[in-house]
Amino acid sequence: MILEEFHNIPFRAQDLATVYPQNRDLLGVAKRLERSGNIIRLKKGLYVVAPHISHTELSDFLIANHLYGPSYISAESALRWYGLIPESVYKTISVTSGNARTYNNKTGTYRYIHAAPTYCAIGVTMQQEANASFMIATPEKALCDKIVFTPYLNLRYREETLRFLEEDLRFDMERFYKMDAELLRQCAEVSRKKTMINQLIKLIENERSI
């Protein structure tokens, strides 16, 4: 096995034993490879092969899953990936049942938001892009996460909810009205912002009854 066969999958120093089986100082090997630019350090003990060596595009979402977990991509990062909001997102946002934290490395900024395990378990799927598979919220869960984890947001009425979707997020409303109301309901039941998510459900159900 050669170094490029790690592709774009993050790995630990001890995994280099498959490439350098005779070398017992694998951490030293990792440091030398990092200094030469052949691998990129993501955090202490975790690396990814540089694209010019792996000939594979890096995936911020795959890196985020490996950097801290269990976690899944969500909120603006997921909504942008699905094409539901137009704005570019300059950090990768994930939700985790672990402690909230942020990592900065040469590949980008990764923010992790804490949520209860019962809430985290709902609406997560596996997707694939750039030769990488990663855990990401469904569109419904990503929208719920955006609402739940936006400070000082208070959507009590229909008009406020529509303004948030149409003006603040510039959400694709045609696709919003096709969302799975049952999945939103599951999120609402275990969310600390149940009333706000129920406003989303009311908008969808009212649109479908017209």
Number of C-alpha atoms within 10 A of each C-alpha: 10 10 16 19 14 18 19 25 19 23 19 17 17 16 14 21 15 11 15 16 10 9 12 12 13 19 15 12 17 22 16 13 16 17 12 10 14 18 23 22 23 22 14 8 13 18 21 23 26 22 16 12 16 20 13 19 15 21 19 20 27 23 24 26 22 18 18 22 15 15 26 28 29 30 28 25 23 26 26 18 16 13 13 20 21 15 14 10 14 11 15 22 22 31 28 25 19 16 12 14 12 14 15 12 11 9 14 14 15 22 18 24 19 16 21 14 13 11 19 22 13 16 18 19 13 11 13 13 11 13 13 18 15 20 20 27 28 24 26 22 25 26 24 25 25 18 19 21 16 11 8 8 14 15 20 13 11 14 10 15 19 18 13 17 17 14 10 11 18 14 21 15 14 9 11 17 17 12 17 15 19 11 15 22 17 16 25 21 14 15 20 15 19 17 16 23 26 19 19 25 21 14 16 17 14 10 11 10 6 5
